[in-house]
Amino acid sequence: MRLQQSLAQNPMNEKLLEVSIESVKGLLIDGYNNYEKSLQRRQGDSRYWDGYIRGIQHVLEMHNQ
């Protein structure tokens, strides 16, 4: 919340995230693997991994804009 307020007050103060696309895609692959494992274990953490995957997909979408 504090970060959102800060950016809303001064949007030009944004800092770029320096990370390779390959690293982000690696995180996405890890997320998919952990999601599949969580479904096999039938523990409740599959929702966490679903959100993790969706977040990384949003980062990749922002890169393609």
Secondary structure as GFF3:
##gff-version 3
##sequence-region A 1 65
A	DSSP	alpha_helix	2	9	.	.	.	ID=ss1
A	DSSP	three_ten_helix	11	13	.	.	.	ID=ss2
A	DSSP	alpha_helix	21	41	.	.	.	ID=ss3
A	DSSP	alpha_helix	46	64	.	.	.	ID=ss4
###
